[in-house]
Amino acid sequence: MANTRSATKRARQSMARSRHNRGVRTRLRTLQKRARAAAKPDPKEIHALISALDKAAKRGIIHRNAANHRKARLNKIIAAARK
């Protein structure tokens, strides 16, 4: 347990941030599964997923290279669907 007021506050902030970040990561996973499972991916869903990945990377929730990696996979799926 924290011994000082500042350490107690930091613990509260850390818990709040981790709760928020967990929700964002869960939403990303859901959007990715939906995009991959679709026979013909919806462009609006793909656009929403790319936007969510960029926002998560910008805010430090996921690493920016991880976001780029996931977007590259998405682009491969889109290219395959067009053929």
C-alpha positions as CSV (number, residue, x, y, z in Angstrom):
1,M,0.0,0.0,0.0
2,A,1.2,3.5,-0.7
3,N,2.7,5.5,2.2
4,T,2.3,9.0,0.9
5,R,-0.6,11.0,-0.5
6,S,1.2,11.5,-3.8
7,A,1.8,7.7,-4.1
8,T,-1.8,7.0,-3.3
9,K,-2.9,9.4,-6.0
10,R,-0.5,7.8,-8.5
11,A,-1.9,4.4,-7.7
12,R,-5.5,5.7,-8.3
13,Q,-4.4,7.3,-11.6
14,S,-2.6,4.1,-12.7
15,M,-5.7,2.0,-12.0
16,A,-8.0,4.4,-13.9
17,R,-5.6,4.5,-16.9
18,S,-5.3,0.7,-17.0
19,R,-9.1,0.3,-16.9
20,H,-9.5,2.8,-19.8
21,N,-6.6,1.2,-21.8
22,R,-8.0,-2.3,-21.3
23,G,-11.3,-1.1,-22.8
24,V,-9.6,0.4,-25.8
25,R,-7.6,-2.7,-26.4
26,T,-10.8,-4.9,-26.1
27,R,-12.5,-2.7,-28.6
28,L,-9.6,-3.0,-31.0
29,R,-9.6,-6.7,-30.8
30,T,-13.4,-6.8,-31.4
31,L,-13.1,-4.6,-34.5
32,Q,-10.2,-6.7,-35.8
33,K,-12.1,-10.0,-35.4
34,R,-15.1,-8.5,-37.1
35,A,-13.0,-7.3,-40.0
36,R,-11.2,-10.6,-40.4
37,A,-14.3,-12.8,-40.1
38,A,-16.3,-10.9,-42.7
39,A,-16.4,-12.6,-46.2
40,K,-16.4,-9.1,-47.8
41,P,-15.1,-6.5,-45.3
42,D,-17.1,-3.3,-45.0
43,P,-15.1,-0.3,-45.9
44,K,-16.6,1.7,-43.1
45,E,-15.6,-0.9,-40.6
46,I,-12.1,-1.0,-42.0
47,H,-11.9,2.7,-41.8
48,A,-13.1,2.8,-38.2
49,L,-10.6,0.1,-37.3
50,I,-7.7,2.0,-38.9
51,S,-8.8,5.2,-37.2
52,A,-9.0,3.4,-33.8
53,L,-5.5,1.9,-34.3
54,D,-4.1,5.3,-35.1
55,K,-5.7,6.9,-32.0
56,A,-4.5,4.1,-29.8
57,A,-1.0,4.4,-31.1
58,K,-1.0,8.2,-30.8
59,R,-2.1,7.9,-27.1
60,G,0.5,5.2,-26.3
61,I,-2.0,2.4,-25.7
62,I,-0.4,0.2,-28.3
63,H,3.1,0.7,-29.9
64,R,3.1,2.6,-33.1
65,N,4.9,-0.2,-35.0
66,A,2.2,-2.6,-33.7
67,A,-0.5,-0.3,-35.2
68,N,1.4,-0.1,-38.5
69,H,1.8,-3.9,-38.5
70,R,-2.0,-4.4,-37.9
71,K,-2.9,-1.9,-40.6
72,A,-0.6,-3.7,-43.1
73,R,-2.4,-6.9,-42.4
74,L,-5.7,-5.2,-42.9
75,N,-4.5,-3.8,-46.3
76,K,-3.6,-7.4,-47.3
77,I,-7.1,-8.6,-46.4
78,I,-8.6,-5.7,-48.4
79,A,-6.4,-6.4,-51.4
80,A,-7.3,-10.1,-51.3
81,A,-11.0,-9.3,-51.1
82,R,-10.8,-7.1,-54.2
83,K,-9.4,-10.0,-56.3
